[in-house]
Amino acid sequence: MSMDIMGMLIKYQAYGYFFLIVFLVTVLYWYYFHLYKSEKTGRRNFEKYGKIALEDEIYNKPIEPMPIKKSKIEQQRGAK
């Protein structure tokens, strides 16, 4: 009886491994497609991000400008 249970566990482990590989491959292709689409539509330029390792000094220009956000105190003062 113990061998029968062990055989079932091995079978289910094989099914689990197969579905895990299929899931991971699907996620990988989706991520590749997302990166490709972002590059083509112009939302991101990943070549600029590749230069971060080479241009990492404190005085280098940022890759993308950060939007200036008002602090909560300034927002409350503006609402009054």
Contacts in CASP RR format, 6 or more apart in sequence:
PFRMAT RR
TARGET T0000
AUTHOR 0000-0000-0000
METHOD contacts of the structure
MODEL  1
MSMDIMGMLIKYQAYGYFFLIVFLVTVLYWYYFHLYKSEKTGRRNFEKYG
KIALEDEIYNKPIEPMPIKKSKIEQQRGAK
35 46 0 8 1.000
38 44 0 8 1.000
38 46 0 8 1.000
39 45 0 8 1.000
39 46 0 8 1.000
48 63 0 8 1.000
48 64 0 8 1.000
49 63 0 8 1.000
51 63 0 8 1.000
52 63 0 8 1.000
END
